[in-house]
Amino acid sequence: MTPGVITELCAILRGASSELPAGEARESLLVAARRHRVDRLVALRTGQVDDESRAAVVLDELHVLELNRVLAALEASGVVPIVFKGAAIAHTHYEASWLRPRVDADILIPSSQRQRTFDVLGRLGYRQPPFTSGALVTYQKPFMRTGRWAEEYALDVHWRIANAQVVADLYTYDELASRACAVSVRGQLMRTPAAVDALLLACVHRVIHHDNADDLVWIYDLHSIARRFTTADWKGFVDSASRRGVKALCAHGLQMSIDRFETGIPADVMARLTRPVRTRERSARYLRKGLRPIDRLVTDLAVLGPRAGVRLLWEHVAPPASYLEGKYGVRNRVLLSAFYARRVVEGLSRWISRPRAWV
């Protein structure tokens, strides 16, 4: 994928151009748009909304109504979730939610309300796919439901912001809730992070969860949020990034937004974010390309310390039997030891292998 294609694609996305090129150049641009998951935005910007786009509108509407159903049921039970990441940004910073594709909806709840939340989702027809668990290995749980027309609804329930220990405590539920915005979506109130929190989360999420990927969909998220910022917002953002030890992650994301979309970020903001710090931020380690799972684990262990680190290692090596039963279809408990051994052998190669690059 040539730099010229990306440059032309970004010009369309930011509104500097509304024309698609002709011939092979057109096809290359559309392939790049699909690869970066910004093809819906391109269709809108160039007036090329077709049947595929209209189908996306319908499917998005189904997902919005389903999320509203979940939010209403949780609130009726006394749980007030915060919707964050793509499912929130789609409603707060895009012209229409269908323009921001997303695989699932992420919600944050108080840790004390996990079981109540799980019970409500069970009554709504959601199931839990095989997923590892443990006090330290994960702070989220996925849920799935198949709709009337075989459409799949996916929901990630978080009780901490991320699994990576270096940013797991970036925000607490109470902290985000104290500043949360209430957005009306088809008559249902959706609570989302305040703009400053949303931008910081988006900067961190792109690096930590998506291996510092250069996908335009995540960079456009940053552009969409940042371009609305006031002077007061920028001050709050830099102060928050400094306090939480993620200045480098935020500076990197915002620089990509400037490079791709010419986002108007004040020079003093970038200067403050890139100013050297006395102690190197641990989170900055994640800016290295090609981090292996073992590299991430080493960082987690350094954050946790010896005692909790041993527990984390054990949770990775020996997940609950119910997880192996679901993953491998084991029904005979006698065979479980063999599958634990298989997990260790397979895990060794996976933990030391570098992630595959996008092609």
Number of C-alpha atoms within 10 A of each C-alpha: 10 9 8 11 18 18 15 18 24 22 17 21 24 19 12 12 14 16 15 20 13 9 8 9 14 14 13 16 24 20 15 20 24 12 15 16 19 23 23 22 25 26 21 16 19 15 12 14 14 12 9 10 18 13 12 16 17 12 13 19 15 15 22 19 14 15 22 18 13 18 22 18 18 19 12 11 13 12 18 21 25 23 23 22 21 21 22 23 23 19 20 21 19 17 11 13 21 23 22 25 18 18 11 19 21 22 23 22 23 17 14 9 13 16 10 14 23 18 13 17 20 15 10 13 12 19 16 14 13 16 17 19 17 15 10 19 19 21 19 21 18 18 21 18 19 13 13 7 6 8 12 13 18 20 20 15 21 24 23 22 23 20 19 21 23 25 22 15 14 20 16 16 18 11 12 18 19 10 15 19 17 14 15 11 15 11 8 15 14 23 22 27 24 16 21 21 22 24 25 23 21 21 25 26 19 22 24 22 13 12 17 21 16 15 17 23 21 25 24 22 23 28 25 20 20 22 13 11 17 10 10 9 15 17 15 14 23 21 14 17 22 17 11 17 20 23 28 26 26 28 20 20 24 24 16 19 23 16 13 21 24 15 20 14 17 10 8 11 16 17 11 15 22 15 10 11 12 6 7 11 16 16 21 18 18 21 16 10 14 15 17 15 17 15 15 17 18 12 18 23 19 14 16 17 10 11 9 16 18 12 17 21 15 14 18 19 14 17 17 14 16 15 17 20 16 13 13 11 10 16 12 8 10 9 10 16 11 10 16 16 13 11 16 14 11 11 15 12 10 14 15 13 14 15 14 7 8 8 5
